């Protein structure tokens, strides 16, 4: 814990630590901590020596670190890309259910995939003394973002805060619930190949998002293993939203690309793509098959129901919350991998 005191002689602000107090008082760090936190009985002479030294050094306990260390904070911060997206809503539901069982309050924020806003929200949650911060959703392939995020998270972790994340694996060495995006996308590609498809297109979100990069890479690698090309013209990038999926499918048709099967890297984009294909007179799956990824609840109710990769979204929220609250016996982070399951539905069939 780092503490601050004003030095009236220099006009500068000096930082007095618990270690400084222990050293000047000639006691162990544990003894100094017990005296100043009032958590255990200490001999009277040692107590007086520590208190006198603390007063002389103008030591002030760090309230944030004390709150985190004593687990007095009941607030959990959850930062996701867009809570209106059913993917994030389902994960957040699992988080909130687990938090409610433990009597904790969840503060939820949407970044709308703005890296700078995500860092700002982490700083705000640190200031609010949140017991833990959960980052839900893809990270960013951006070195500046990585450095800025680390600058916020490292001091928070040092003072006892907890970080856990969903679907991030590039740079944050913290407890992680990690969907097998690459492997599951490859399995989906193999299932579609088994239906007889050889002409594919992919609708992606921004490739700077690690989830997009992984799903696209897994799908392309499985096609390459089967000797099936995926030309650049058959990959359309758009916003990671329903409207983005609509725009990407419309752009695909405008390029006069006629695949027999389209893979949208999220169900939300696939929903938009299905609407665009319908509006342009393309029948699914008779003229073009369509698949997504995530298995958000609504895709089972579409006409036709959507082929996808099922992730246990509620369970992922529960698991990341348990990771954030687990007793940490060492500094080693834990990764819990989550396998996806290919679900073939009526939106895909043999090539028309």
PyMOL commands that set and color helices and strands:
alter all, ss='L'
color gray80, all
select helices_A, chain A and resi 18-25+29-37+44-56+63-69+86-101+115-127+143-158+181-194+210-225+232-234+242-254+267-279+297-301+313-325
alter helices_A, ss='H'
color red, helices_A
select strands_A, chain A and resi 2-6+13-17+75-80+105-110+132-136+162-166+175-179+200-204+235-237+261-264+289-291+308-310+335-338+341-343
alter strands_A, ss='S'
color yellow, strands_A
deselect
rebuild
show_as cartoon
